[in-house]
Amino acid sequence: MAERTAFLGKLIGIYCILLALAMGINKQATILTVAALVHDVALMFVMGLILVATGVAMTLRHNIWSGGALPVIVTIVGWLTLLKGLAFLFFPPPAAVGIVVWGHTYEQFFYLDVGAALVLGIYLTIAGFRSK
């Protein structure tokens, strides 16, 4: 397995674990922050720029659709990051929010979001460190 795939698996995995833990510990602050983000057009634009740059970098350097689950999941994360950034840039804020942040029901799906990030993070971290 490519060294780049293992590195990205570890990087994204550890990031997701830390993010999920921080979100879970600070539920109310996270919900307030997301609500503030989605109502600030300028901040959503800046977030879109960052996500597009990150997504483009990941898809250019890691667009591997074979070789096992780890490389494919890392590739999918890169593409989803790019698509989320494009949604923030090209759709009006209410539409972008509905597409990428559960819309107005974010609080209802909060623990699903945290759980998904944690499971993804644990898998990617373990797979990244186990790869040769």
N, C-alpha and C positions, 0 to 999 in steps of 0.2 A: 504494500500500500504506500502511496506517495507520502513523503514527509510533510508536504503541504496539507494534505487531507488530515493527517494526525494532528498537526498544529492547529488547524482551523476547528477541528472537533473539540480539542481541549479548550481553545479560546472561547468559542461560542458556548460550550458546555458550562464552563466555570462562570461565564457571564450570566447565563440563564439561571444557574443555581443561586448566585448572589442576588440577582434581580428578584427571583421568586421569594427568597427569604426576606429581603427588604420589603417587598410588597406585602407579604403575609404578616409581618410584624407591624407594619405601618398602614393598615388597611384604610383608615379614614383619610390619612394624608395622601395616600396614593389616589384614592377616588377623587379627592378635591383637586389634586394636581392634574389628573387626566381631564377633569371637567374644565379646569382653567385653560389647559392646552387647547382643547377642541373649540373653545370660544375665542381664542386669540388668533386672528387670521395671520398676522405677521409671524408669530411663533410657529404656526403650522407650516408656513412657507419655509422657514429656516429648518424646521424638522424634516420637511420634504427634501430639501437640498442635501442635508446630511445623510438621510436614508438612501437617496438616489446615488450619491457618491460611494457610499458603502456597498450598496447593491451592485453597482457597475463594477467596482473593484473586485468583489467576490465572484461575479459571473465571468469576468474576463480571466481571472486567475484560477478559477475552480469551476469548470462547467463539465463535470464528470458524471455520466448517467449510467455507469456500470461499475462492477468491481465490489459489489456488496452494499450493505445498508448505509454504512458511514459516509462514503463519498456521495451517494445519492441524496442523503438527508442534508449534508452540508451544502450541496448544490441547490436543493430546494429552498433552504434557508436564505441563500444568496438571492435567488429569484424572487422569493416572497418579500425580502427586504427592498429590492428594487421596485416591485409592484406597489408596495405600501408607500414608498416615497413618491412614486409617480401619481398615486391617488391623492396624496397630500398636495402635490403641486398643481394638478390639472382639474380636479373636481372642486366644486364649491365646498366650503367647510362642512355644512350639514351632510352633504352626500359622502364626503370622504370619511367623516366620523361614522356614519352608518355602515360603510363598507369595511373599515379596518379596526374599529374600536367598539364594536357591539352597539353603537348608537347610544340611545338614552337608557338602555337597560344594562349598562356596564356594571353597575353595582350588583345586579342579579347574577351575573356571570363572573363575578370577581374571582371566586375560588376556583372556578374552572380554568380561568386564565392563569392563575398562580400555579395550579396543579399541572397544567400543560407545560408551562415554562420549567417547572421543577423536574418533571419526567423527562422532557427533552434534554435538559441540562445534565441530568444524571446519566442518561444513555450516552450522549456525546462525549462527556468527560471520561467515562469508563472505556468506551470504544476507542477514543483518542489515545489514552494511555496504554491500552492493550495492543494497539496496532504496532506493526514492526516496520 
